[in-house]
Amino acid sequence: MSFSPEWLRLREPVDHRSRDKTLLAKAASYLVNKDEPVIYDLGAGAGSNLRGTAPALGQRQRWVLVDYDPALLSASLDYLSQWAEKSRPTAAGLELEKSGKLIRVEVKRADLNANPAPWGEQKPDLVTSAALFDLVSEPWIDRFCAVLAKDKLPLYTTLVHDKTAKWSPAHEADAQMSAAFERDFGKEKGFGPSAGNEAIGTMARKLQSLGYDAQLADSPWKLDANDHPLIEQLAGGWANAVRETKAVSEDVIQKWLTARKARGTACVVGHKDLLALPPK
C-alpha cells in the first residue's frame, strides 16, 4: 500500500506535533552512548519520520529509509535536501547537516511483507516507523517481533491508529461512517488482513511476552480550522473507504462528506506511540 506525496506533506506537521515527547526523549536517551547510531526506518515514505525524530537525537546519525515505493524514496531525498541546511549527494543517498547534526541517509527498496528484517547482518541500533503497523497483519507482527527479539533490537514507532475518532460539530452519520471505516481498515493492506486498530496493543503485548519493556503513549491528531486542507483529505479518504464496504448509502456518504469539508470542522483522531526496549 502506498500514499500520495501530497497526503504525506499535509500530515507531516500534524504528525510531528502529535507524537508523544516523553517516549521520543526516552528513545533518544537509549541511543545517547552511540557515536553514530544506525536507524532503520520502515515504511519510510517521504522521510517524515526522520525529520520528526532526528532533531531529538545525537550529533551524528545514520538512517536507512526503507520503502517498497521507489517514487516515495526518491521524493524523500528531495524533501530531505530541502529540509537540511546543507546537503551533499553520496553513493548511497545523502549527507545532511541540520542544526549542528550530521545525518547520513541511505534509501533501500524492500518488500517488508516478504522480509520484515531488511537490515540483514547489519543490525541497527534502533528500528523505527511512523503510521505503519496499523496496516500489517497479526501473523506479520508475530514474525517481526520474533526477529526483533532474536537480536534484541529496540523499537520506536509512532502514530499507529487506535480506532478513536471524534468529529465536531456532530453529524447524525458519524457512528455509521466510523463503523464502516473501521471495517474497511481491517482489510488486506499488503501484509495480509490488517490488524488495524488492534495492532499497537498486539505488538506491545507480544514484545512484553518476549521480555521487552514496552511503553505506550497517546499521540492523537487534534485538527482544527488551521488544518482544513488535511481535514478535507481525511474526510475524502474516509468516504472512499466507506464506499468500498457498501455498508452506507451514497446519499448518506455525500451528506456527511459535505458537512465534514465545511469550514469550522474539527476532528480528533486517536493514535498511539510505542517504545519497546529489549531485555539486557
N, C-alpha and C positions, 0 to 999 in steps of 0.2 A: 504494500500500500504506500502511495506517495501523496505529497501535498504540494500545492502551488506555492511558488516563491512569494506571491502576494499575501496569501494567508499567513505564511510564516513571518513575513515582515510586519504585518499588523499585530500579531500576537506577541512578538518579541518583547516590547517594553512592558506589557502586562505580565508576561511570564517572569521577567526579571524582578519586578516589584512584588510579585506574589510569593516567590519562593521563601521558605522559612529560613530566616537569617541565623537562627541558633544551630540548625543542622549544617548549614553551609560553613559556619565557623568551626564546628567540630570536624568536618571533613578536612578543612584547611589545617587544623591542628594535628590531625593524624599524619599529614604529609610534611610537617614542619622540619623534620630531620633529613628529608630527602633533598639532595643538592639540585637535582633536576628530575622531578618525578615524571614518570611516563603515565599518561592518562589516556585510556581508550574510551571514546565517546560513541556509544552505539546508537544507530538511527540518528546520526548527527545532523541530517538535513542540511540547512544553510549555515550551520555553525553557531546558532544562537546560544546553545548550552555553554560553549567555550566562552563566548562574550559575557555570559552571566556569571560564570564560575571563576575564570582566570583572575579577575581583579582581587579576589579574596585569597589567592594562593601566593606562593613564594616568588622570588626574583627570577628564577629560571624554571621553565616548564616545557615539557614536550607532549604534544597532543597528537593522537591518531584519530581522525574523524572517519567513522565507518558508516556507510550507507549503501543501499542497493541502487539508488538512482544517480547515475553519473551526472545528470544535469544539475541536481542539487549539490553534489560535491564540487562541481565547477563553480556554481554560484557561491558556495561557501568561501572559496578562495578570493573571489571578487569582493564579497562583503567584508571579509576579514582584512583585506588590504585597505579598504575604505575606513574601517574601524580603527586600525592601528595608526600610530603617529609616524612610524617608519615601517616599510615592508620591502623585503627582498625575496625574489623567487629563488628556490633551491631545487635540486634534482627531485626531491620527494614532495615538495609543496611550497611552503613559505617560511621565512624567518621574520618575526614581528617584534617591534618594540612598542610598548604601551605602558605609560605611567611608570617608567623605570624598570619594567619587566621585559625579559627576553623570552619569547614564546616561539618555539619551533613547532611547525604544523605539517603533518602528513595527511593525505587523504587515501582511503582504501575502500574500493568497491567490494562488497561481500554480501552473500546471502545468509543472513542471520538465522533464517529458518533451518537451513541445511547445517550451519555451523554456528552455534551460539557463542563460541570462543574464538574469534577471528585473530587473536594475537599469537596463536601457535606456541612456539617455545619462548618467545619474547614476552615474558609475563609482566603485565603492567603493575604500577604501584596503586592505581585506582581505576576501577571500571565505573563509568557514569553514563547517564542517559537523561533525556527530558521528554516527557509526553510520549513514551514508547510502550511501556509494559501493560497498559490497558488494551493494547492491540493483540497481545500474544495469548496463546492457549495455556491451560494448566499443565499439560504434558511438557510444553516448551519451558515453562517456569521450572518444572522439576529438573529437566536437563541442564538448564542454565545454572540453577543453584548448586547442582552437583559439581559442575565444572568450577564454580567459584570456590566451593568448599575444598575441593581436591587440592587447589593451590593456595588456599587461604587468602583469597583476594577480597579487598573491601569493595563495597558498592555504595554509590551515592546517586540516587535517582530522584527526579523532581517532577511535579506537575502531572501525576497519574490520576486520572478521573476517578472520583469516588461515588458517583451517582447523583449527589445532591445538586440541584439547580433550582433557583428561585428567581422568577421574573417579576418585575413590577413596572407599571401597575398590573394587578392580577387580571387574567383573562380566563373566561369560562372553559377554554380548551386546554389550559396549561397542563392539567393532570393527564388528559388523554394524549397530548403530544409528548409529554415526558415519558409515559409508559411505552409508547410506540418507539420513541428514540432509543430507549434502553434495550428494547427488544432487538432493534437493528444493530445496536452497538455490540451485541453478543455474537454477531455473525462472523464468518471467516474474514480475516484481515491479512491473510498471507502467512499466518503461523498456525493454522487450524482454528477451530471455533474459539472466538475471543473470550478470555476470562473477564473482559470488560471491567466493571466497577469492583469486581471481587479480586482483581489481580494483585493489588498492592497489599491487601491483607493476607492473601495466599502466599505471596512471596515473603513477607515478613515472618509468617509462622514457619514456613519451610526453612528459612535461614536460621531461625531460632532453634529449630529441631536439630540443626547441624552445628550448634554451638556458637552461633553468631550473637552479638549484641545488636539487635535490630530495633531502631528507634524511628517512630513515625511522627509526623507533624503535619498540621493542616497548611495548605498553600492555596486558598481559594482565589479565583479571579473575582474582583469586585469592579464591575463595569458600570460606568455612568455615562452622562451625556458627552463627556470628553472622549469616550471610546466608541462613538457612534459608528464609524466605519467597521470596526470589529464586531459590534453587535449586529449590524446588518449581515455580515458574512456568517456569523454564528447562527443567526436565525434562518438564513437561507440554507445552510448546511443541515440544520435540524429538519427543515421542511423536506429537503431531498431525501434524507434518511427515513423519515416517516412515510413518505410516498412508497419507498421500497417495501414496507411492511404491508401495505394495502389495508391497514387497520383503521385509518382515519379518512373520511371523505375529502375529496379535493376542495370542496366548498369550505369545510372547517379549516383545512390547512391554509387556504388563501386568506381567510379572515384573520386567523392567528398571525400569519406572516405579515400582513398589512399592519396589524397592531404593533407587532414587535419591531418593525422597521421605522415606526413613527419616532420622531424626536421626543426625548423625555423618557424613553425606555431605559430601564436599568436591569442588571442581572448579576447574580452571584452564582458562580459555577464552582462546585467543590472539587478540590484536588488534594492529594497528599504527597509529601516527600518522604523518602526513606533513606536512612544511613545505616548500613549494616557492616559492622566491623568484625573481622574473623577472630576466633579464639587465639590466644597467644601460645 
